[in-house]
Amino acid sequence: MEVEAVTTVVKTVLNHERLLDGFSHDCRLKGLSEKTIAEYKAQIRMFLQLLDDLDKDIIDVDQLVLREFLSYLKDERGLRHKTVKGYFTALSTFYEYLFFEGQSKSNIVLPFRRRYLRRYKEGYDIQERQLISVEEMGRLVNSAIDPRDKAIMVLLAKTGARRGELIRIDVGDINWEDYSITLKPTRKRSNRVVFFDDEAALILRRWLGFRDKLNPQTEALFVNYNDNGRLKRSGVYNAVVKYAERLGYHDSNSPDLEDHFGPHCFRHWFTTFLLRNGMKREYVKELRGDRREEAIDIYHHIDREELRRAYLAYIPKLGT
C-alpha cells in the first residue's frame, strides 16, 4: 500500500508539472512577462498542494474547494485583499487554459471571483485605485531625472489637479507671491485655485529654467520635446507610468485597477493624505474643486488665505 501511495503521489506531481509547463507556454504565447508567469505558477502550486491535502483532483474542484482556499489565504495566512485577488487571478487564468485545452468543463473560478472578491460601495462594484505611501511617492518623484517629468509628478501630487487641468496650465497662471495656480475653467471644477509648497516651487523653477532654453512657441507650462508644443494627455501618462513601472507600482499586464499607477492616482493620494493628516473635509473638497451639491454651498465661501495656511500645514513632504 505504501508503494502504491508513493507511486500515486509521484504521478500526481508529474501530471501537475506537465500542466504547469503547458500553462507557462500558453502564457508566453499570450505575451505575459516571465515575472508574471513565475508568480502565477507559484500561486497555482499552493492551490495544487491544497488539492492534494483534500485528496481532490483538478477537475473535481467545486465551490467548496475554492471557499476552502479563500479561507486558507485570508484566515490562516492573513493575506490582504489585494494579494488574495492576485491568487485568484492566477487561478482563473489557469482554469481558462484548462477549459481551452478541453481538460475542464468550464472556468469555475470566474463566478467565484465575482461573488467573493469584489468590493462594493452603495450597491455598485468598484475597484480600488492604488494608493502608495508618502515615502513611496517621494521615491517615485525622486526617481525622475527629467526635470519636466519630475515637475509633472510633483504638481499632480501637491495640487490634486486632473490630467486635463494640468496640461492646460500656462506659465502666466502661476502666482509666485502666494504659490498658487489658477486653473482654466472646466465643467467639473468649482474652485479653480490650487496651491503648492516650497518643495514644488523648487522643482517647478528648475523645470522653467530648462523650459526657457527650449524656446517654446507656446505659453503652456508643460511642453513636449518633439515640437515644443503643449504637452498632450498621453505625454503626461507616459511621463508617470515609465517611472511607476521601474519601481513596481504599475503592472500593465494586470487586469486590476489597483495594480496600475497612472496620473489619476496622484489625485487619490492628494485627497487621502490631506484627510489622514487632519484637514477639514470641506477644505479638501474646496482644494479638489468638487462641484457644490447643494444650493446653500454656493453661498458658503472659505477664506483663501485660511485655506492656503491649512494646505501648507497638511500637505505631505516628499523629501525632494
HUHUUR-V517704 format. One record per backbone hydrogen bond with DSSP energy under -1.0 kcal/mol. CO is the residue of the C=O (numbers start at 1). NH is the residue of the N-H. E is the energy in kcal/mol with one decimal. If there is no record, write none. Layout:
co = (CO CO)
nh = (NH NH)
e = (E E)
This chain:
co = (1 2 3 4 5 6 7 8 9 10 11 12 13 14 15 16 17 18 19 20 21 22 23 24 25 26 27 28 33 34 35 36 37 38 39 40 41 42 43 44 45 46 47 48 49 50 51 57 58 62 63 64 65 66 67 68 69 70 71 71 72 73 80 81 82 83 84 85 86 87 88 89 90 91 92 93 94 95 96 97 98 99 106 109 110 111 112 113 119 121 124 133 134 135 136 137 138 141 146 147 148 149 150 151 152 153 154 155 156 162 163 166 169 170 171 173 175 179 180 181 192 194 197 198 199 200 201 202 203 204 205 206 207 208 211 219 222 224 229 232 233 234 235 236 237 238 240 241 242 243 244 244 245 251 256 257 259 262 263 264 265 266 267 268 269 270 271 272 273 274 275 280 281 282 283 284 285 285 289 294 295 296 303 304 305 306 307 308 309 310 311)
nh = (5 6 7 8 9 10 11 12 13 14 15 16 17 18 19 20 21 22 23 24 25 26 27 28 29 30 32 31 37 38 39 40 41 42 43 44 45 46 47 48 49 50 51 52 53 54 56 60 61 66 67 68 69 70 71 72 73 74 75 76 77 79 84 85 86 87 88 89 90 91 92 93 94 95 96 97 98 99 100 101 103 102 108 113 114 115 116 117 126 124 121 137 138 139 140 141 142 144 150 151 152 153 154 155 156 157 158 159 160 166 167 169 221 173 174 182 180 196 175 194 183 181 201 202 203 204 205 206 207 208 209 210 211 212 214 171 231 228 224 236 237 238 239 240 241 242 244 245 246 247 249 250 248 254 259 260 251 265 266 268 269 270 271 272 273 274 275 276 277 279 278 284 285 286 287 288 289 290 190 297 298 299 307 308 309 310 311 312 313 314 315)
e = (-2.5 -2.3 -2.5 -2.3 -2.2 -2.5 -2.4 -2.3 -2.7 -2.6 -2.4 -2.5 -2.4 -2.1 -2.2 -2.5 -2.4 -2.4 -2.5 -2.6 -2.2 -2.1 -2.4 -2.0 -2.0 -1.4 -2.3 -1.1 -2.3 -2.4 -2.1 -2.6 -2.5 -2.0 -2.2 -2.6 -2.4 -1.3 -1.3 -2.6 -2.1 -1.5 -2.0 -2.0 -2.1 -2.0 -3.2 -1.4 -1.1 -2.0 -2.5 -2.0 -2.2 -2.6 -2.7 -2.1 -2.4 -2.3 -2.9 -1.0 -2.1 -2.5 -2.6 -2.4 -1.5 -1.6 -1.9 -1.8 -2.1 -2.3 -2.2 -2.2 -2.1 -2.4 -1.9 -1.7 -2.2 -2.3 -2.1 -2.1 -2.8 -1.1 -1.2 -2.7 -1.9 -1.6 -2.6 -2.2 -2.3 -1.8 -2.3 -2.3 -2.4 -2.0 -2.2 -2.7 -2.4 -1.3 -2.2 -1.9 -2.4 -2.2 -2.3 -2.4 -2.3 -2.2 -2.8 -2.0 -1.5 -2.3 -2.0 -1.4 -2.9 -1.8 -1.4 -1.9 -1.9 -2.1 -3.3 -2.5 -3.0 -2.9 -2.5 -2.2 -1.7 -2.7 -2.5 -1.7 -2.0 -2.3 -2.2 -1.8 -3.2 -2.3 -1.1 -2.7 -2.6 -1.1 -2.4 -1.5 -2.2 -2.6 -2.0 -1.5 -2.9 -1.7 -2.1 -2.8 -1.1 -1.5 -2.7 -1.0 -1.2 -1.3 -1.6 -1.9 -2.7 -1.4 -1.3 -1.6 -2.3 -3.1 -2.2 -2.3 -2.5 -1.5 -1.9 -2.5 -1.7 -2.4 -1.3 -2.1 -2.6 -1.6 -2.4 -2.3 -1.1 -1.9 -2.0 -1.1 -1.2 -1.1 -2.3 -2.5 -2.3 -2.0 -2.5 -2.4 -1.5 -1.6 -2.5)
